[in-house]
């Protein structure tokens, strides 16, 4: 488990970058680590582009590795400049991909705002959520399955309350998954740590509330907007 929060991580990276950029070329913004024709690349840019490496201490504390990320951003900025120089912003594929990306990123931002507004769910609701689904938390298990040609595993955490497989978990039972027959040849207990279980439950409750809020906002926006479909398309055409 990562011991440092995202805020602590950003602070540590900021301090490291300040140490790395104590001497800057004249005229360069103190937040800038590099510029490409005057367009700044800041420590925040690097931080946001660490991706999976953000959890790796070797990346977030090693100037050489952080510089690799910075250089990849410089290369990306240069190639993007070249693409613009070749008028590829007018490319149809780029246009639709850009619009899709913008809409998805805006929705992600809306989801983050809703989740932040909701805050942590009530502890009693979290406890009840965990008790209602013991096979996903305290009584979690893994089924070992065999179809005669290969073996696979099924994690009970992935099963919803109405899944018929919950009643067929004993060794020797025959089950069908997506049209394929399997025999349960093993059952291994794998309970989730209570602290981790509460964190997972909290996240799931918040995400469910966010989905409900998004659905309500979509219905509200639909009532306020003029949505028209070509004949044969849309809900009436399904």
N, C-alpha and C positions, 0 to 999 in steps of 0.2 A: 504494500500500500504506500502511496506517495505521502510523505510526511509534510511536505510544503504545499500550501494552498496556491492557487493560481495567482492571487494577489501578492503573496510572498515571493513567488517565482518571478513575477514581473518586476518587483522591487529589486531582487537580487541581480536580475539581468540589467536593469537600469543602472545600478551602481557599478557593475562591471563595465558597461559601455562608457560610463562617465570616466572611469579610470583609463579605458582604452583610448578615449578621445580627448584627453587633457590638452593635447596640442593639435589644433585644427588649422587648416589653411585659412587665411584671412578671408572674411566675408561669408564663411560657411556657418549656417545656423548651428547652435550648440547641440541641437537634437539630431542633426543630420550626421549619418555615418558615411555617406557618399552622395554625390550628385551626378546626374547624367544630363548634360546640357541644361543645368539649372534645376532639374527636377530632383527633389530630395528623396533619399531613402533613409528613414529614421530607424532608431532602435525598436520602435513599435512595429515597423514593417518587418524587421527581422524576427521579433518575438512572435508575431502573428503567423510567420511562415516556418516556424520550427516544427509544427505539426506533431507527429508522434515522437520526435526527438525532444520535445519539451519536458518529457518525463525522465529523460536520461541525464543524470548529473554530468556525464562526460561532455555533453553538448551545451548545457546551459551554463557551465562554468569555465569552459575551455575557449580562450580567445581564438585559437586556430580554427576550431570547429565552427564557432559563430561566424568567423570570417568566410567560411565556406558557404554558409547560408547567405551572407551579405553578397558575396560574389555571384551566387546563382540569381539573386535579385537584380544585380547590375546587368547580367547577361540577358535576363528576361526583359528588362526595360529596353535594352538596345535592340533586341529582336522585335519587340512590339513597335518601337520607332520605325524599324525597317518595314514592318507590315503596313503601318500607316502611310509611310512614304510610297508604298506600292498601291495605295488606295484600297486596301483590303477591308477597311471599315464598311465599304459598300458591298462587300461579298454577301450574298443571300444567306449562306450557311452561317456566317459570322453574325449576321443581323438577328436571325432567329435564336441562335445559341445565346447571344447576349441578352435578348429579351427574356428568355427562359431563366437564365442565371440571375438576372436582376429580380425577377418576380420571386424566385425561390429564396434568394438571400433576404428580400424584404419580409417574406413570410417567416423565415427563421428569426429575424429580428423581432417580429411581432410575437412569436412564441416565447422568446427570451423575456420580453417585456411582461407578458402575461404570467409566466412562471415566477418572475421576480415579484410581481404584484401579489400573487397568491401566497408566496412564502412557504414555510414548512407546514405540512398538514397537522391537524390535532393529534397528539400522541395516542389518545384513546382510539381514534379511527385507524391509526397505523397498526396498533396491537390487534384490533378486530380484523383488519385486512389480512394479517399474517395468520391468525387463528382459523379463518375461513378457508385457507388454502395450505394445510399442513404439508401436503405432498410437494409443495414448491419451496418450503422453508425448513422447518424443524424435521420433517419426515421425508425430505427429498431423497430420491434414490435414482440409480441408473440401471436400466434394463439392458441385459446383454441379449441380442437377438441373432437368430440363425435361420437362414432360408434354404439351407442345404448346400449352398455354393459359397456363401460368405457370411461374415459376422458384422454386426453393427451395434450401436448403442442408442438408447433413447433416454433422454434426461427428463425426469418427471417435472422439472421446473418449467418445461415448455408446454405442459398440458393444461388446457383450460378446464374450468369446473364441469363443463358439459361434454367433455371428451369421453367417448365410450371406452377408450383404452384404460381409463382409471379402474375399471372393474375387471381388467384382464392382465393383471401384473404378476400373477403367481408363476413360478417356474413350471414349464410344461404347457402353459396356455398358448393357443394359436391366436395370432392377431393379424390384422390386415392393415397395411399402411399404404395409401395411394395405390390400391389395387394389388399390392404385393404381399404374399403370405409369409409370416415369420413365426418362429417358435421362440418363446421366452426360455432361454437356457441359463440365465443368471440374473440375480438381483443384488445390487451393491448399494448399501446405505451411504449417502453422501449429504448429510445435513449441512445447511448453511449456518455459519456463525451468527449468533443472535444480533450482534452489532451490524454485520453486513446485511443481515435480513431486514433490519429496520431501514437501513439506507436504501436498499432496493425497493422496499415497499413504499417509502416516502417518494422516491423518484417516480414510481409507477402511478401513484395516486395523483401527483402533481401533473404528470403527463396526460393522464386521463382527463383531469380538469381542464388542462390547456386545450385538448382536443374538443371538449364540449364547448369551451369558450370560443374557439375558432369556428365551430359549426354555427353557434349563435350569431357571431359577427358576420359570417357569410350570409346567413338568412336575412339579417338586418340590412346588409349592403345590397342584397338582391332586391329587397323591397324598395330601396331608395334609388336604384339604378334602372335604366332602361336596357333590358336584355332581350334581344331579338334573335331568332333562329331562322335559317333558310328552311323552306318547306321540306319536310322529311328528315330534318336534323333536330338534335336536341332531345329532351325527354320524350316528346311526342313521337319521335321517330324510332324509339327503342322497341 
